[in-house]
Amino acid sequence: MKNITLLFLTLTSIFCLNIYSQKAKLELADKKYDRFAYIDAIKTYERIAEKGYRSADLFEKLGNSYYFNAQLEDAAKWYKELFATTTEVKPEIYYRYAQSLRSIGENKKADSVMLQFAALSSDDTRAELYTENQNYLNDIEANTGKYNVEKTNINTEFYDYGSSFYGKKLVFTSSRSTGGKNQKKHTWTNQYYTNIFVAELDEQLNPSNPVPLNNTINSKYNESTPVFTKDGTTMYFTRNNYLDGKKGKNENNTTLLKIYRATLKDDKWSNIVELPFNSDDFSTAHPALSPDEKTLYFASDRPGTLGLSDIYSVSIKGIGTYGKPKNLGSKINTPGRETFPFINEKNEIFFASDGHPGLGGLDIFTSKIEDENFGDVHNIGADINSPDDDFGYLIDHETQRGFFTSNKPGGLGFDDIYKFLKIEIKKKPVCVQELFGQITDIDTKEVLPDTKLTLFDKDFNEVSSFITDQNGNYSIKVDCGKVYHLRAEKDKYNTREEKAITNSEDGKTQLDIALERITCKVALGDDLGKCFGIKMIYFDLNKSDIRPEAAIDLEKILDVMNHYPYMKIDIRSHTDCRASFKYNEALSDRRAKSTVAWLVKRGIKADRLTGKGYGESQLVNKCSDGVSCTEEEHQLNRRSEFIITEL
């Protein structure tokens, strides 16, 4: 599947174009006086930590950052530093550290950490499961046991995939030789370009005697994944951008994929035309028809796609007339790959995805279509799905027999076609809750569309993954009376997890989550220290020497100034009203200048820094001489500011 699908050939070129565009925008922004700077605090923390500075807060944030991005080896590294720095660690971090250790094979140490987690969290169900020696990382096998799977005898050492019914025959794609003298090989795979083949089917739907479909369809480039109308007179199929001897290319000289239509006349396929919603600039492929043949489904990486490729639908209004393609939305599509759709007689969609929770690679999923809306997405189970790529689901409604494609071990070639018999299993009625809510910015209350949400069960096994709609809303069906954890992730925001306990009867459970930004937007006159929560640079009493804990905060300022070489800072030191006015002014001025000197010594040019002490002249509250105030109120006046004077 790695090269044959070929849906994503434009990604490299698109990426390069984006880099060029971003560079141009940055150069333009550099010319503007009132430009902004976005400071990524996590990146700064990492650079500081790599310099040797030790801080529990830094290590926890770095560990969590990698943990939430599934980079568990790096997470284990920074959690280890955290535990070496302090014993005051939240119980949840013990659990995350144990998971990270298991991912790198340090199971003995993970067991030790889990015992500590259990001691700190005796009422946590994950701790209970561990002490009972139960596995809290279960595979997705809810639907396993519904299929009897066998190999077919039409496979070769080449690519064989993407099957479709054509009357009482099976039509499929293969890169085997057609026997033609001029058949071309693909330079990437050293295999022949794929062609469409047709095989006979017996009463048990066993395929045999495959032969190439006629040459009016098969060309010298790739053809694949045909689908036929029930009367057998119209075929939709995928081909490289090639028609009437002419090969189309995008602006990067790449030939992408398009869907074509052919009609049967005098037992020959002819009148081959491309569909009007194709483009030279993106791929459109793998067509599928709805049972009423009024809707065509397909995969594409066209503009507006949520991930690497999405599934779309388009209405068929007449011969050669189509509506506007519609993205099936975030219920089906993810930031990963969704491809190879199939619609059965019950109006259920089956598709391959590596974005929904699966067993690895592409897995096959299903969802019920109801008035252009989609029900919950389900993994069809481990009978068919595997840690490798599984796709191309096809089933005959009457016999409940069908086919799928996989590159799992034990096959004959790169991709192989398997057959199956579906076994109906009656299920008891289940109680269903709708877990719903909205994701917002914690400060601005702005709704956050396209936020990635991951749902976990009580043991933190992943259940589902999806994204919020344009209004920041989400909705998913879950079991009644259960404990779930919902993780919200969005670029430039801190990841956050919240627990939800659903009611024991059918109904709804609301869980809203507010996210906090991890990047700061700063402009002229802003206090850079607020990006990192720097309220005060600490000095020993009545002294102006930089203390070790102050050096960590100053490293953050140093890092930002190194990354923004035109930024200039005015460092302002303030005291409370206690001691004399003159003494406070002199002490704060020495401290401001000491801070400037610290930065200059580490490479910041002196002309980029100014510093002044203001003593008690700029109090932020009522706490002047003679006014009774708490220590907390006085603390508000003892502050350090790093005011941006130039960008």
HELIX and SHEET records of a PDB file:
HELIX    1   1 LEU A   11  ASP A   30  1                                  20    
HELIX    2   2 ALA A   41  GLU A   50  1                                  10    
HELIX    3   3 ALA A   56  PHE A   68  1                                  13    
HELIX    4   4 LEU A   72  THR A   85  1                                  14    
HELIX    5   5 PRO A   91  SER A  103  1                                  13    
HELIX    6   6 ASN A  107  LEU A  120  1                                  14    
HELIX    7   7 THR A  125  THR A  131  1                                   7    
HELIX    8   8 LEU A  528  PHE A  532  5                                   5    
HELIX    9   9 PRO A  548  HIS A  563  1                                  16    
HELIX   10  10 PHE A  581  LYS A  601  1                                  21    
HELIX   11  11 ALA A  606  ARG A  608  5                                   3    
HELIX   12  12 GLU A  631  ASN A  637  1                                   7    
SHEET    1   A 2 ALA A  37  ASP A  40  0                                        
SHEET    2   A 2 THR A 519  VAL A 522 -1                                        
SHEET    1   B 4 TYR A 147  LYS A 151  0                                        
SHEET    2   B 4 ASP A 416  LYS A 422 -1                                        
SHEET    3   B 4 ARG A 401  SER A 406 -1                                        
SHEET    4   B 4 ASP A 390  ILE A 395 -1                                        
SHEET    1   C 4 ASP A 160  TYR A 166  0                                        
SHEET    2   C 4 LYS A 169  SER A 174 -1                                        
SHEET    3   C 4 ASN A 195  LEU A 201 -1                                        
SHEET    4   C 4 PRO A 207  PRO A 212 -1                                        
SHEET    1   D 2 LYS A 185  HIS A 186  0                                        
SHEET    2   D 2 GLN A 191  TYR A 192 -1                                        
SHEET    1   E 4 GLU A 223  PHE A 228  0                                        
SHEET    2   E 4 THR A 234  ASN A 240 -1                                        
SHEET    3   E 4 LEU A 257  LYS A 265 -1                                        
SHEET    4   E 4 LYS A 268  GLU A 274 -1                                        
SHEET    1   F 2 TYR A 242  LEU A 243  0                                        
SHEET    2   F 2 LYS A 246  LYS A 247 -1                                        
SHEET    1   G 4 THR A 284  LEU A 289  0                                        
SHEET    2   G 4 THR A 295  SER A 300 -1                                        
SHEET    3   G 4 ASP A 310  GLY A 318 -1                                        
SHEET    4   G 4 THR A 321  TYR A 322 -1                                        
SHEET    1   H 4 THR A 284  LEU A 289  0                                        
SHEET    2   H 4 THR A 295  SER A 300 -1                                        
SHEET    3   H 4 ASP A 310  GLY A 318 -1                                        
SHEET    4   H 4 LYS A 326  ASN A 327 -1                                        
SHEET    1   I 4 GLU A 338  ILE A 343  0                                        
SHEET    2   I 4 GLU A 348  SER A 353 -1                                        
SHEET    3   I 4 ASP A 363  GLU A 370 -1                                        
SHEET    4   I 4 ASN A 373  PHE A 374 -1                                        
SHEET    1   J 4 GLU A 338  ILE A 343  0                                        
SHEET    2   J 4 GLU A 348  SER A 353 -1                                        
SHEET    3   J 4 ASP A 363  GLU A 370 -1                                        
SHEET    4   J 4 HIS A 378  ASN A 379 -1                                        
SHEET    1   K 3 ASN A 473  ASP A 479  0                                        
SHEET    2   K 3 VAL A 432  ASP A 441 -1                                        
SHEET    3   K 3 GLY A 507  GLN A 510  1                                        
SHEET    1   L 3 ASN A 473  ASP A 479  0                                        
SHEET    2   L 3 VAL A 432  ASP A 441 -1                                        
SHEET    3   L 3 ILE A 513  LEU A 515  1                                        
SHEET    1   M 4 GLU A 462  ILE A 467  0                                        
SHEET    2   M 4 LYS A 452  PHE A 456 -1                                        
SHEET    3   M 4 VAL A 483  GLU A 489 -1                                        
SHEET    4   M 4 ARG A 496  ILE A 501 -1                                        
SHEET    1   N 3 LEU A 609  GLY A 615  0                                        
SHEET    2   N 3 LYS A 568  HIS A 574  1                                        
SHEET    3   N 3 SER A 640  GLU A 646 -1                                        
END                                                                             
